[in-house]
Amino acid sequence: MCIQRESGQNPLFNINKEVFMDLIERIKELVLPVITEAGYILDEVKYEQEGSSKFLRIVIDKDGFITVDDCVKVCHAVNPILDKEDPIEENYILDVCSKEKGSDYDGQ
């Protein structure tokens, strides 16, 4: 289950691994307090390219099942922070997902 929203400014995606890891950590620092306050667990943050599109994937969890409404709630909570802080200068799609058994996000 995923909720997606486009954001960002530039069409570039070339960054080295150290800068990339710093970016992921910065995003975690920005969104973790809001996600935790809303009652969710931040499971993972990924920044990936699929074809010509870039995705910032925020994977959430909680006790019980994650619903579409949960993903929408988190998306609406983190999007203003990401827009204000603008840690990613290029265009990307914000993708808030649940961690599902057997999915790519389950380490398989």
NUZAFI-890719 format. One record per residue (C-alpha): residue number from 0; residue in three letters; x, y, z. Coordinates in nm, 4 decimals. Example, Ala and Ser with C-alpha at 12.3 -4.5 7.8 and 13.67 -1.06 7.14 Angstrom:
NUZAFI-890719
{i 0 aa ALA east 1.2300 north -0.4500 up 0.7800}
{i 1 aa SER east 1.3670 north -0.1060 up 0.7140}
end
This chain:
NUZAFI-890719
{i 0 aa MET east 0.0000 north 0.0000 up 0.0000}
{i 1 aa CYS east 0.1527 north 0.3302 up -0.1066}
{i 2 aa ILE east 0.0578 north 0.6945 up -0.1135}
{i 3 aa GLN east 0.2568 north 0.9065 up -0.3575}
{i 4 aa ARG east 0.3039 north 1.2787 up -0.4054}
{i 5 aa GLU east 0.5423 north 1.4618 up -0.6404}
{i 6 aa SER east 0.7883 north 1.7127 up -0.4972}
{i 7 aa GLY east 1.1365 north 1.8568 up -0.5487}
{i 8 aa GLN east 1.2959 north 2.0923 up -0.7998}
{i 9 aa ASN east 1.5718 north 1.9528 up -1.0274}
{i 10 aa PRO east 1.5999 north 1.6508 up -1.2628}
{i 11 aa LEU east 1.9461 north 1.5399 up -1.1402}
{i 12 aa PHE east 2.0053 north 1.2126 up -0.9543}
{i 13 aa ASN east 2.3849 north 1.1687 up -0.9458}
{i 14 aa ILE east 2.5110 north 1.1676 up -0.5866}
{i 15 aa ASN east 2.7884 north 0.9637 up -0.4275}
{i 16 aa LYS east 2.7238 north 0.6994 up -0.1611}
{i 17 aa GLU east 2.8421 north 0.9070 up 0.1366}
{i 18 aa VAL east 2.6284 north 1.2038 up 0.0358}
{i 19 aa PHE east 2.3400 north 0.9643 up -0.0284}
{i 20 aa MET east 2.3650 north 0.8109 up 0.3208}
{i 21 aa ASP east 2.3838 north 1.1590 up 0.4756}
{i 22 aa LEU east 2.0701 north 1.2515 up 0.2829}
{i 23 aa ILE east 1.8819 north 0.9446 up 0.4101}
{i 24 aa GLU east 1.9879 north 1.0202 up 0.7691}
{i 25 aa ARG east 1.8811 north 1.3850 up 0.7321}
{i 26 aa ILE east 1.5400 north 1.2798 up 0.6033}
{i 27 aa LYS east 1.5017 north 1.0344 up 0.8930}
{i 28 aa GLU east 1.5842 north 1.3147 up 1.1383}
{i 29 aa LEU east 1.3218 north 1.5377 up 0.9780}
{i 30 aa VAL east 1.0339 north 1.2911 up 0.9602}
{i 31 aa LEU east 1.0880 north 1.0648 up 1.2633}
{i 32 aa PRO east 0.9407 north 1.3026 up 1.5262}
{i 33 aa VAL east 0.6241 north 1.3623 up 1.3236}
{i 34 aa ILE east 0.5771 north 0.9947 up 1.2417}
{i 35 aa THR east 0.6324 north 0.8912 up 1.6036}
{i 36 aa GLU east 0.3989 north 1.1625 up 1.7342}
{i 37 aa ALA east 0.1280 north 1.0373 up 1.4970}
{i 38 aa GLY east 0.1592 north 0.6891 up 1.6501}
{i 39 aa TYR east 0.3585 north 0.5132 up 1.3796}
{i 40 aa ILE east 0.7003 north 0.3505 up 1.3523}
{i 41 aa LEU east 0.9486 north 0.4682 up 1.0898}
{i 42 aa ASP east 1.0659 north 0.1395 up 0.9450}
{i 43 aa GLU east 1.2774 north 0.2562 up 0.6533}
{i 44 aa VAL east 1.3633 north 0.5476 up 0.4258}
{i 45 aa LYS east 1.4734 north 0.4771 up 0.0694}
{i 46 aa TYR east 1.5594 north 0.7064 up -0.2191}
{i 47 aa GLU east 1.5398 north 0.5163 up -0.5461}
{i 48 aa GLN east 1.5202 north 0.5712 up -0.9178}
{i 49 aa GLU east 1.2790 north 0.3673 up -1.1291}
{i 50 aa GLY east 1.3064 north 0.4514 up -1.4956}
{i 51 aa SER east 1.3055 north 0.8282 up -1.5197}
{i 52 aa SER east 1.1211 north 0.8751 up -1.1861}
{i 53 aa LYS east 1.2812 north 0.9218 up -0.8446}
{i 54 aa PHE east 1.1026 north 0.7997 up -0.5311}
{i 55 aa LEU east 1.1503 north 0.8968 up -0.1692}
{i 56 aa ARG east 0.9958 north 0.5962 up 0.0034}
{i 57 aa ILE east 0.9016 north 0.6234 up 0.3668}
{i 58 aa VAL east 0.8023 north 0.2835 up 0.5026}
{i 59 aa ILE east 0.5861 north 0.2930 up 0.8150}
{i 60 aa ASP east 0.4535 north 0.0366 up 1.0599}
{i 61 aa LYS east 0.2373 north 0.0212 up 1.3730}
{i 62 aa ASP east 0.0682 north -0.2338 up 1.5939}
{i 63 aa GLY east -0.2018 north -0.3856 up 1.3766}
{i 64 aa PHE east -0.2512 north -0.3226 up 1.0078}
{i 65 aa ILE east -0.1555 north -0.0105 up 0.8156}
{i 66 aa THR east -0.4450 north 0.1283 up 0.6109}
{i 67 aa VAL east -0.4542 north 0.3670 up 0.3165}
{i 68 aa ASP east -0.5751 north 0.6319 up 0.5623}
{i 69 aa ASP east -0.2625 north 0.5748 up 0.7741}
{i 70 aa CYS east -0.0396 north 0.6303 up 0.4702}
{i 71 aa VAL east -0.2338 north 0.9432 up 0.3739}
{i 72 aa LYS east -0.2080 north 1.0757 up 0.7309}
{i 73 aa VAL east 0.1701 north 1.0280 up 0.7376}
{i 74 aa CYS east 0.2100 north 1.1695 up 0.3870}
{i 75 aa HIS east 0.0198 north 1.4843 up 0.4867}
{i 76 aa ALA east 0.2248 north 1.5113 up 0.8070}
{i 77 aa VAL east 0.5713 north 1.4776 up 0.6520}
{i 78 aa ASN east 0.5166 north 1.6565 up 0.3210}
{i 79 aa PRO east 0.5143 north 2.0128 up 0.4659}
{i 80 aa ILE east 0.8370 north 1.9387 up 0.6547}
{i 81 aa LEU east 1.0079 north 1.8036 up 0.3439}
{i 82 aa ASP east 0.8826 north 2.0989 up 0.1383}
{i 83 aa LYS east 1.0072 north 2.3496 up 0.3968}
{i 84 aa GLU east 1.3462 north 2.1886 up 0.4642}
{i 85 aa ASP east 1.3886 north 2.0782 up 0.1002}
{i 86 aa PRO east 1.6586 north 1.8124 up 0.1624}
{i 87 aa ILE east 1.6278 north 1.6840 up -0.1954}
{i 88 aa GLU east 1.6893 north 1.9421 up -0.4650}
{i 89 aa GLU east 1.5649 north 1.7308 up -0.7559}
{i 90 aa ASN east 1.2122 north 1.6250 up -0.8517}
{i 91 aa TYR east 1.0883 north 1.3168 up -0.6700}
{i 92 aa ILE east 0.7708 north 1.1365 up -0.5717}
{i 93 aa LEU east 0.7006 north 1.1005 up -0.2004}
{i 94 aa ASP east 0.5827 north 0.7436 up -0.1491}
{i 95 aa VAL east 0.4523 north 0.6513 up 0.1978}
{i 96 aa CYS east 0.4146 north 0.2736 up 0.2218}
{i 97 aa SER east 0.3357 north 0.0034 up 0.4709}
{i 98 aa LYS east 0.5727 north -0.2823 up 0.5354}
{i 99 aa GLU east 0.3967 north -0.5938 up 0.4140}
{i 100 aa LYS east 0.5049 north -0.9524 up 0.4622}
{i 101 aa GLY east 0.6695 north -1.0863 up 0.1476}
{i 102 aa SER east 0.7168 north -0.7434 up -0.0096}
{i 103 aa ASP east 1.0404 north -0.5821 up -0.1238}
{i 104 aa TYR east 1.0344 north -0.3915 up 0.2051}
{i 105 aa ASP east 1.0390 north -0.7149 up 0.4045}
{i 106 aa GLY east 1.4008 north -0.7787 up 0.3101}
{i 107 aa GLN east 1.3121 north -1.0334 up 0.0428}
end
